[in-house]
Amino acid sequence: MQGPLSAWLVKHGLVHRSLGFDYQGIETLQIKSEDWHSIAVILYVYGYNYLRSQCAYDVAPGGLLASVYHLTRIESGIDQPEEVCIKVYVPRKNPRIPSIFWVWKSADFQERESYDMLGISYENHPRLKRILMPESWIGWPLRKDYIAPNFYEIQDAY
């Protein structure tokens, strides 16, 4: 089932895949990594001026990684803002996605957290480094194939 944003993207020749609607009726689209930055700029110009959240998850052990963006179109005088969910899937061997920091500044810490926990590299991000784990940490803790070390070091607990 195609939603209004998907129909608009098709009308303008922008490549994507409609994933239907979530339980709240929010349209969900899949965008290829190489197309994501240009489509993000187009969505911003189209009126999606607020990045509500960005997160990432491991689809399956040894499978793809996904970066998920929840965008909102906020306009004055509208009771119900229009929302869309964008999913960008990347292979775990070389997970690279263009950063949308320069489109929505609120992506800063969110992309850094996705990098820190899953190892997704957000290209052209100005400060892409670990945010939760120590810089010396090895591996990506939220990947389903992550093997936890057999030690836990508590530093500066008090």
MDTraj code that builds the backbone (N, CA, C; nanometers):
import mdtraj as md
import numpy as np

residues = "MET GLN GLY PRO LEU SER ALA TRP LEU VAL LYS HIS GLY LEU VAL HIS ARG SER LEU GLY PHE ASP TYR GLN GLY ILE GLU THR LEU GLN ILE LYS SER GLU ASP TRP HIS SER ILE ALA VAL ILE LEU TYR VAL TYR GLY TYR ASN TYR LEU ARG SER GLN CYS ALA TYR ASP VAL ALA PRO GLY GLY LEU LEU ALA SER VAL TYR HIS LEU THR ARG ILE GLU SER GLY ILE ASP GLN PRO GLU GLU VAL CYS ILE LYS VAL TYR VAL PRO ARG LYS ASN PRO ARG ILE PRO SER ILE PHE TRP VAL TRP LYS SER ALA ASP PHE GLN GLU ARG GLU SER TYR ASP MET LEU GLY ILE SER TYR GLU ASN HIS PRO ARG LEU LYS ARG ILE LEU MET PRO GLU SER TRP ILE GLY TRP PRO LEU ARG LYS ASP TYR ILE ALA PRO ASN PHE TYR GLU ILE GLN ASP ALA TYR".split()
xyz = np.array([
    [0.0841, -0.1176, 0.0000],
    [0.0000, 0.0000, 0.0000],
    [0.0891, 0.1245, 0.0000],
    [0.0602, 0.2145, -0.0894],
    [0.1407, 0.3347, -0.1054],
    [0.0743, 0.4533, -0.0358],
    [0.1551, 0.5261, 0.0423],
    [0.1051, 0.6435, 0.1117],
    [0.1260, 0.7701, 0.0303],
    [0.0832, 0.8838, 0.0836],
    [0.0940, 1.0096, 0.0086],
    [0.2385, 1.0524, -0.0196],
    [0.3287, 1.0321, 0.0754],
    [0.4681, 1.0713, 0.0510],
    [0.5319, 0.9809, -0.0541],
    [0.5035, 0.8525, -0.0473],
    [0.5556, 0.7588, -0.1470],
    [0.5055, 0.7958, -0.2862],
    [0.3789, 0.8313, -0.2969],
    [0.3229, 0.8734, -0.4263],
    [0.3926, 0.9999, -0.4758],
    [0.4209, 1.0942, -0.3859],
    [0.4900, 1.2169, -0.4227],
    [0.6315, 1.1870, -0.4715],
    [0.7015, 1.0963, -0.4016],
    [0.8372, 1.0591, -0.4418],
    [0.8379, 0.9916, -0.5793],
    [0.7394, 0.9039, -0.6048],
    [0.7276, 0.8376, -0.7350],
    [0.7028, 0.9412, -0.8439],
    [0.6135, 1.0352, -0.8176],
    [0.5804, 1.1405, -0.9140],
    [0.7040, 1.2202, -0.9552],
    [0.7977, 1.2372, -0.8600],
    [0.9181, 1.3148, -0.8869],
    [1.0393, 1.2265, -0.9200],
    [1.0155, 1.0980, -0.9432],
    [1.1210, 1.0079, -0.9887],
    [1.2260, 0.9743, -0.8853],
    [1.1916, 0.9765, -0.7572],
    [1.2863, 0.9462, -0.6504],
    [1.2722, 0.8001, -0.6086],
    [1.3829, 0.7283, -0.6137],
    [1.3832, 0.5840, -0.5895],
    [1.3672, 0.5541, -0.4404],
    [1.2731, 0.4675, -0.4095],
    [1.2471, 0.4236, -0.2730],
    [1.1606, 0.2989, -0.2786],
    [1.1338, 0.2428, -0.1628],
    [1.0433, 0.1285, -0.1528],
    [0.9465, 0.1537, -0.0379],
    [0.8203, 0.1419, -0.0641],
    [0.7207, 0.1618, 0.0403],
    [0.7123, 0.0353, 0.1253],
    [0.7196, 0.0519, 0.2580],
    [0.7078, -0.0610, 0.3508],
    [0.5724, -0.0614, 0.4214],
    [0.4810, 0.0194, 0.3719],
    [0.3469, 0.0237, 0.4296],
    [0.3368, 0.1236, 0.5431],
    [0.2553, 0.0875, 0.6429],
    [0.2288, 0.1762, 0.7556],
    [0.2504, 0.1002, 0.8856],
    [0.2943, 0.1732, 0.9896],
    [0.3096, 0.1082, 1.1187],
    [0.1745, 0.1061, 1.1919],
    [0.1751, 0.0618, 1.3159],
    [0.0499, 0.0471, 1.3909],
    [-0.0197, 0.1805, 1.4184],
    [0.0536, 0.2915, 1.4080],
    [-0.0069, 0.4232, 1.4296],
    [-0.0478, 0.4888, 1.2982],
    [-0.0295, 0.4184, 1.1879],
    [-0.0644, 0.4731, 1.0580],
    [0.0435, 0.5607, 0.9968],
    [0.1660, 0.5535, 1.0493],
    [0.2768, 0.6339, 0.9966],
    [0.3400, 0.5599, 0.8791],
    [0.3509, 0.6303, 0.7695],
    [0.4083, 0.5727, 0.6475],
    [0.5567, 0.5396, 0.6697],
    [0.5983, 0.4222, 0.6238],
    [0.7367, 0.3778, 0.6381],
    [0.7950, 0.3522, 0.5001],
    [0.9127, 0.4115, 0.4749],
    [0.9786, 0.3991, 0.3451],
    [1.1200, 0.3455, 0.3625],
    [1.1650, 0.2693, 0.2649],
    [1.3034, 0.2238, 0.2619],
    [1.3769, 0.3021, 0.1547],
    [1.4924, 0.3577, 0.1917],
    [1.5749, 0.4364, 0.1006],
    [1.7118, 0.3707, 0.0929],
    [1.7698, 0.3646, -0.0252],
    [1.9055, 0.3112, -0.0401],
    [2.0048, 0.4088, 0.0219],
    [2.1112, 0.3538, 0.0778],
    [2.2123, 0.4360, 0.1435],
    [2.2682, 0.5436, 0.0516],
    [2.2971, 0.5076, -0.0720],
    [2.3568, 0.6043, -0.1650],
    [2.2602, 0.7162, -0.2045],
    [2.1300, 0.6956, -0.1873],
    [2.0295, 0.7968, -0.2206],
    [1.9850, 0.8783, -0.0993],
    [2.0248, 0.8346, 0.0203],
    [1.9672, 0.8902, 0.1420],
    [1.9938, 1.0399, 0.1589],
    [2.1154, 1.0867, 0.1388],
    [2.1430, 1.2278, 0.1650],
    [2.0614, 1.3194, 0.0745],
    [2.0562, 1.2897, -0.0549],
    [1.9803, 1.3763, -0.1462],
    [1.8308, 1.3714, -0.1151],
    [1.7790, 1.2556, -0.0806],
    [1.6365, 1.2463, -0.0457],
    [1.6099, 1.3170, 0.0873],
    [1.7046, 1.3107, 0.1810],
    [1.6879, 1.3824, 0.3085],
    [1.6766, 1.5329, 0.2849],
    [1.7609, 1.5867, 0.1979],
    [1.7546, 1.7295, 0.1666],
    [1.6196, 1.7634, 0.1025],
    [1.5751, 1.6778, 0.0115],
    [1.4456, 1.6999, -0.0553],
    [1.3316, 1.6966, 0.0465],
    [1.3356, 1.6008, 0.1407],
    [1.2308, 1.5924, 0.2427],
    [1.2318, 1.7159, 0.3331],
    [1.3506, 1.7669, 0.3637],
    [1.3594, 1.8884, 0.4447],
    [1.2951, 2.0066, 0.3711],
    [1.3286, 2.0208, 0.2449],
    [1.2719, 2.1295, 0.1643],
    [1.1209, 2.1112, 0.1490],
    [1.0765, 1.9851, 0.1376],
    [0.9344, 1.9525, 0.1235],
    [0.8566, 1.9885, 0.2502],
    [0.9272, 2.0031, 0.3637],
    [0.8592, 2.0453, 0.4859],
    [0.8852, 1.9593, 0.6078],
    [0.9586, 1.8490, 0.5929],
    [0.9906, 1.7660, 0.7093],
    [1.1071, 1.8325, 0.7819],
    [1.0728, 1.9292, 0.8669],
    [1.1718, 2.0157, 0.9286],
    [1.2163, 1.9710, 1.0673],
    [1.1693, 1.8544, 1.1125],
    [1.2024, 1.8093, 1.2469],
    [1.2384, 1.6611, 1.2456],
    [1.3590, 1.6298, 1.2914],
    [1.4002, 1.4907, 1.3103],
    [1.3632, 1.4528, 1.4531],
    [1.2560, 1.3751, 1.4651],
    [1.2077, 1.3375, 1.5981],
    [1.3029, 1.2392, 1.6647],
    [1.3510, 1.1412, 1.5879],
    [1.4483, 1.0481, 1.6436],
    [1.5208, 0.9756, 1.5324],
    [1.6378, 0.9285, 1.5667],
    [1.7158, 0.8411, 1.4796],
    [1.7648, 0.7296, 1.5689],
    [1.7516, 0.6075, 1.5221],
    [1.8018, 0.4930, 1.5977],
    [1.8526, 0.3902, 1.4975],
    [1.9084, 0.2836, 1.5479],
    [1.9569, 0.1775, 1.4596],
    [1.9367, 0.0439, 1.5289],
    [1.9314, -0.0619, 1.4492],
    [1.9182, -0.1956, 1.5060],
    [1.9799, -0.2986, 1.4131],
    [2.0080, -0.4134, 1.4700],
    [2.0630, -0.5271, 1.3973],
    [1.9450, -0.6130, 1.3538],
    [1.9266, -0.6280, 1.2244],
    [1.8101, -0.6990, 1.1726],
    [1.8148, -0.8466, 1.2098],
    [1.9296, -0.9113, 1.1904],
    [1.9451, -1.0537, 1.2211],
    [2.0938, -1.0841, 1.2365],
    [2.1288, -1.1870, 1.3138],
    [2.2707, -1.2221, 1.3270],
    [2.3333, -1.2473, 1.1900],
    [2.4404, -1.1769, 1.1612],
    [2.5070, -1.1915, 1.0320],
    [2.4368, -1.1218, 0.9176],
    [2.3243, -1.0579, 0.9444],
    [2.2453, -0.9936, 0.8393],
    [2.2719, -0.8441, 0.8289],
    [2.1704, -0.7727, 0.7847],
    [2.1819, -0.6287, 0.7637],
    [2.1690, -0.5507, 0.8938],
    [2.2189, -0.4267, 0.8905],
    [2.1965, -0.3299, 0.9967],
    [2.1014, -0.2245, 0.9415],
    [2.0191, -0.1684, 1.0267],
    [1.9218, -0.0684, 0.9822],
    [1.9372, 0.0602, 1.0625],
    [1.9304, 0.1720, 0.9933],
    [1.9256, 0.3028, 1.0566],
    [1.7862, 0.3591, 1.0291],
    [1.7178, 0.4020, 1.1343],
    [1.5783, 0.4425, 1.1241],
    [1.5647, 0.5898, 1.1625],
    [1.4915, 0.6639, 1.0798],
    [1.4721, 0.8075, 1.1008],
    [1.3220, 0.8363, 1.1094],
    [1.2802, 0.9063, 1.2135],
    [1.1408, 0.9482, 1.2284],
    [1.1358, 1.0990, 1.2049],
    [1.0748, 1.1376, 1.0945],
    [1.0676, 1.2780, 1.0544],
    [0.9269, 1.3311, 1.0728],
    [0.9187, 1.4585, 1.1090],
    [0.7897, 1.5225, 1.1304],
    [0.7841, 1.6522, 1.0517],
    [0.6696, 1.6747, 0.9924],
    [0.6445, 1.7983, 0.9178],
    [0.5599, 1.8880, 1.0064],
    [0.6241, 1.9889, 1.0627],
    [0.5558, 2.0783, 1.1566],
    [0.5276, 2.2108, 1.0867],
    [0.4006, 2.2484, 1.0848],
    [0.3582, 2.3766, 1.0264],
    [0.2644, 2.4443, 1.1234],
    [0.2629, 2.5746, 1.1222],
    [0.1721, 2.6467, 1.2111],
    [0.0281, 2.6292, 1.1634],
    [-0.0609, 2.6187, 1.2596],
    [-0.2030, 2.6070, 1.2280],
    [-0.2488, 2.4657, 1.1971],
    [-0.1621, 2.3672, 1.2168],
    [-0.2003, 2.2282, 1.1901],
    [-0.2078, 2.1533, 1.3233],
    [-0.3201, 2.0854, 1.3451],
    [-0.3380, 2.0115, 1.4701],
    [-0.2561, 1.8831, 1.4729],
    [-0.2526, 1.8123, 1.3617],
    [-0.1845, 1.6834, 1.3557],
    [-0.0682, 1.6912, 1.2564],
    [0.0564, 1.6967, 1.3057],
    [0.1702, 1.7026, 1.2133],
    [0.1830, 1.5731, 1.1328],
    [0.2325, 1.5866, 1.0116],
    [0.2537, 1.4712, 0.9247],
    [0.3866, 1.4062, 0.9622],
    [0.3875, 1.2740, 0.9720],
    [0.5083, 1.2018, 1.0105],
    [0.5419, 1.0961, 0.9072],
    [0.6705, 1.0604, 0.9011],
    [0.7161, 0.9535, 0.8140],
    [0.8331, 0.8832, 0.8823],
    [0.8460, 0.7547, 0.8566],
    [0.9566, 0.6755, 0.9080],
    [1.0402, 0.6300, 0.7886],
    [1.1703, 0.6561, 0.7936],
    [1.2613, 0.6178, 0.6863],
    [1.3566, 0.5125, 0.7403],
    [1.3742, 0.4035, 0.6641],
    [1.4691, 0.2992, 0.7022],
    [1.5749, 0.2869, 0.5935],
    [1.7005, 0.2834, 0.6386],
    [1.8136, 0.2663, 0.5484],
    [1.8877, 0.1410, 0.5943],
    [1.8932, 0.0390, 0.5083],
    [1.9603, -0.0866, 0.5410],
    [2.0999, -0.0892, 0.4798],
    [2.1968, -0.1397, 0.5574],
    [2.3348, -0.1495, 0.5097],
    [2.3936, -0.2850, 0.5493],
    [2.4900, -0.3343, 0.4718],
    [2.5545, -0.4609, 0.5087],
    [2.6443, -0.4414, 0.6301],
    [2.6560, -0.5427, 0.7132],
    [2.7355, -0.5301, 0.8347],
    [2.8856, -0.5297, 0.8068],
    [2.9290, -0.5779, 0.6917],
    [3.0722, -0.5797, 0.6580],
    [3.1276, -0.4381, 0.6417],
    [3.0528, -0.3501, 0.5790],
    [3.0961, -0.2121, 0.5571],
    [2.9754, -0.1193, 0.5703],
    [2.9271, -0.1020, 0.6937],
    [2.8038, -0.0232, 0.7124],
    [2.8291, 0.1273, 0.7035],
    [2.7995, 0.1848, 0.5881],
    [2.8214, 0.3282, 0.5660],
    [2.6916, 0.3936, 0.5191],
    [2.6583, 0.5042, 0.5856],
    [2.5391, 0.5812, 0.5516],
    [2.5791, 0.7280, 0.5537],
    [2.5352, 0.8074, 0.4579],
    [2.5655, 0.9514, 0.4647],
    [2.5009, 1.0139, 0.5888],
    [2.5771, 1.0953, 0.6589],
    [2.5236, 1.1635, 0.7767],
    [2.4234, 1.2695, 0.7334],
    [2.3193, 1.2842, 0.8129],
    [2.2218, 1.3899, 0.7860],
    [2.2345, 1.5021, 0.8892],
    [2.3504, 1.5053, 0.9563],
    [2.3784, 1.6116, 1.0539],
    [2.3639, 1.7500, 0.9916],
    [2.4066, 1.7659, 0.8677],
    [2.4033, 1.8977, 0.8037],
    [2.2633, 1.9352, 0.7567],
    [2.1695, 1.8399, 0.7614],
    [2.0291, 1.8682, 0.7287],
    [1.9512, 1.8943, 0.8577],
    [1.9626, 1.8022, 0.9534],
    [1.8989, 1.8141, 1.0846],
    [2.0086, 1.8030, 1.1899],
    [2.0409, 1.9128, 1.2558],
    [2.1494, 1.9142, 1.3553],
    [2.1220, 1.8199, 1.4721],
    [1.9975, 1.7884, 1.4983],
    [1.9644, 1.6989, 1.6095],
    [2.0124, 1.5561, 1.5856],
    [2.0626, 1.5253, 1.4684],
    [2.1143, 1.3913, 1.4380],
    [2.2513, 1.3686, 1.5007],
    [2.3133, 1.4731, 1.5538],
    [2.4500, 1.4645, 1.6049],
    [2.4694, 1.3481, 1.7021],
    [2.4132, 1.3563, 1.8211],
    [2.4341, 1.2534, 1.9220],
    [2.3665, 1.1218, 1.8836],
    [2.2562, 1.1288, 1.8121],
    [2.1849, 1.0072, 1.7752],
    [2.2670, 0.9210, 1.6793],
    [2.3296, 0.9828, 1.5783],
    [2.4153, 0.9077, 1.4870],
    [2.5395, 0.8566, 1.5599],
    [2.5914, 0.9338, 1.6525],
    [2.7079, 0.8890, 1.7296],
    [2.6734, 0.7672, 1.8144],
    [2.5536, 0.7642, 1.8713],
    [2.5130, 0.6480, 1.9502],
    [2.4984, 0.5243, 1.8615],
    [2.4409, 0.5411, 1.7433],
    [2.4277, 0.4279, 1.6503],
    [2.5644, 0.3764, 1.6075],
    [2.6583, 0.4683, 1.5878],
    [2.7957, 0.4285, 1.5552],
    [2.8573, 0.3515, 1.6724],
    [2.8416, 0.4038, 1.7920],
    [2.9017, 0.3450, 1.9107],
    [2.8482, 0.2053, 1.9404],
    [2.7192, 0.1863, 1.9246],
    [2.6577, 0.0590, 1.9619],
    [2.6566, -0.0447, 1.8494],
    [2.6499, 0.0015, 1.7228],
    [2.6364, -0.0928, 1.6113],
    [2.7454, -0.0820, 1.5051],
    [2.8267, 0.0222, 1.5124],
    [2.9363, 0.0356, 1.4175],
    [2.8979, 0.0897, 1.2816],
    [2.7826, 0.1538, 1.2720],
    [2.7426, 0.2144, 1.1449],
    [2.8189, 0.3456, 1.1304],
    [2.8923, 0.3585, 1.0215],
    [2.9719, 0.4789, 0.9979],
    [2.8879, 0.5804, 0.9207],
    [2.8697, 0.6970, 0.9797],
    [2.7921, 0.8037, 0.9165],
    [2.8897, 0.8997, 0.8491],
    [2.8990, 0.8883, 0.7184],
    [2.9961, 0.9650, 0.6403],
    [2.9684, 1.1149, 0.6486],
    [3.0737, 1.1927, 0.6632],
    [3.0717, 1.3385, 0.6737],
    [3.0128, 1.3899, 0.8047],
    [3.0020, 1.3033, 0.9045],
    [2.9608, 1.3493, 1.0370],
    [3.0801, 1.4232, 1.0980],
    [3.0596, 1.5418, 1.1572],
    [3.1734, 1.6210, 1.2043],
    [3.2474, 1.5652, 1.3262],
    [3.1795, 1.4844, 1.4084],
    [3.2418, 1.4335, 1.5316],
    [3.2079, 1.2867, 1.5550],
    [3.2234, 1.2032, 1.4563],
    [3.1837, 1.0632, 1.4711],
    [3.2853, 0.9880, 1.5558],
    [3.2530, 0.9725, 1.6826],
    [3.3356, 0.8953, 1.7742],
    [3.2437, 0.8379, 1.8814],
    [3.2978, 0.7477, 1.9604],
    [3.2168, 0.6839, 2.0637],
    [3.1587, 0.7886, 2.1592],
    [3.0360, 0.7601, 2.2053],
    [2.9683, 0.8546, 2.2943],
    [2.9304, 0.7890, 2.4274],
    [2.9082, 0.6573, 2.4267],
    [2.8702, 0.5862, 2.5486],
    [2.9810, 0.4952, 2.6002],
    [3.0492, 0.4285, 2.5110],
    [3.1545, 0.3348, 2.5482],
    [3.2895, 0.4070, 2.5486],
    [3.3885, 0.3549, 2.6242],
    [3.5217, 0.4154, 2.6197],
    [3.5811, 0.4040, 2.4790],
    [3.6658, 0.4989, 2.4412],
    [3.7279, 0.4976, 2.3085],
    [3.8030, 0.3680, 2.2826],
    [3.8543, 0.3053, 2.3881],
    [3.9333, 0.1829, 2.3729],
    [3.8477, 0.0566, 2.3574],
    [3.7160, 0.0696, 2.3660],
    [3.6280, -0.0479, 2.3601],
    [3.6385, -0.1148, 2.2235],
    [3.6412, -0.2454, 2.2243],
    [3.6517, -0.3218, 2.1003],
    [3.5162, -0.3857, 2.0702],
    [3.4661, -0.3633, 1.9493],
    [3.3409, -0.4247, 1.9076],
    [3.2220, -0.3320, 1.9200],
    [3.1063, -0.3866, 1.8817],
    [2.9822, -0.3099, 1.8750],
    [2.8777, -0.3836, 1.9597],
    [2.8536, -0.3379, 2.0835],
    [2.7744, -0.4122, 2.1821],
    [2.6313, -0.4487, 2.1445],
    [2.5648, -0.3748, 2.0552],
    [2.4255, -0.4084, 2.0247],
    [2.4094, -0.4962, 1.9006],
    [2.5199, -0.5385, 1.8423],
    [2.5094, -0.6341, 1.7315],
    [2.4762, -0.7713, 1.7886],
    [2.3914, -0.8422, 1.7183],
    [2.3469, -0.9723, 1.7676],
    [2.4581, -1.0762, 1.7694],
    [2.5641, -1.0543, 1.6927],
    [2.6759, -1.1475, 1.6931],
    [2.7904, -1.1009, 1.7834],
    [2.7658, -0.9994, 1.8653],
    [2.8680, -0.9477, 1.9565],
    [2.8923, -1.0478, 2.0686],
    [3.0171, -1.0723, 2.0965],
    [3.0544, -1.1601, 2.2075],
    [3.1039, -1.0711, 2.3205],
    [3.0318, -1.0724, 2.4311],
    [3.0662, -0.9874, 2.5446],
    [3.1961, -1.0353, 2.6081],
    [3.2829, -0.9432, 2.6465],
    [3.4068, -0.9841, 2.7137],
    [3.3742, -1.0472, 2.8486],
    [3.4638, -1.1332, 2.8954],
    [3.4365, -1.2026, 3.0219],
    [3.4825, -1.1214, 3.1428],
    [3.4996, -0.9918, 3.1250],
    [3.5352, -0.9053, 3.2366],
    [3.4503, -0.7784, 3.2289],
    [3.4284, -0.7213, 3.3408],
    [3.3577, -0.5944, 3.3463],
    [3.4357, -0.5036, 3.4398],
    [3.4811, -0.3940, 3.3890],
    [3.5599, -0.3010, 3.4661],
    [3.4741, -0.1797, 3.5001],
    [3.4588, -0.1562, 3.6265],
    [3.3811, -0.0405, 3.6693],
    [3.4798, 0.0703, 3.7042],
    [3.4708, 0.1783, 3.6316],
    [3.5579, 0.2926, 3.6566],
    [3.4719, 0.4116, 3.6973],
    [3.5216, 0.4842, 3.7904],
    [3.4538, 0.6074, 3.8328],
    [3.3080, 0.5837, 3.8678],
    [3.2797, 0.4742, 3.9378],
    [3.1417, 0.4432, 3.9736],
    [3.0892, 0.5386, 4.0801],
    [3.1791, 0.5941, 4.1588],
    [3.1337, 0.6837, 4.2649],
    [3.2030, 0.8150, 4.2559],
])
top = md.Topology()
chain = top.add_chain()
for i, resn in enumerate(residues, 1):
    res = top.add_residue(resn, chain, resSeq=i)
    for name in ("N", "CA", "C"):
        top.add_atom(name, md.element.get_by_symbol(name[0]), res)
traj = md.Trajectory(xyz[None], top)
